[in-house]
Amino acid sequence: MALIYQVLCAVLLLSGVIVLVVAAFGVLLLPDMLSKQHAATMATTLAVMLLALGAGLWMHDWGWSVRLLMIVTFMLCTMPIASHVLARAAVAGRGLIHDREHPDVVHYRCFIRKNNDSDAEADKAKG
């Protein structure tokens, strides 16, 4: 039984490390700010939960489990807010967006409309 318990802890800890490494590559390789912040916040939250669960199972002390539960709760409360703030800053600051049809062309776009026109009127004005 102890061997299964140790293997479960090792799998959780290793899974958390793998998710963090994939998130780091996502931040480095993804093309635009919105994709990078998504990789950074979503994967980091999952990785911290996996690492905390693995560490909580590894330590046989309730004090550690309570601390790790507080860390996970803090991450679950703050990471969505941080992600939202980063996305708003990227959109408001005309974040760097890659064109999917022409990946080598980089330009700036802003998704915030200055007025409350409908999509049909905006498309008509463009054309």
Secondary structure, DSSP 8 states (H G I E B T S, - for coil): -HHHHHHHHHHHHHHHHHHHHHHHHHHHH-SSHHHHHHHHHHHHHHHHHHHHHHHHHH---HHHHHHHHHHHHHHHHHHHHHHHHHHHHHHHTT-EEE-SSSTT-EEE-----SS---HHHHHHHH-
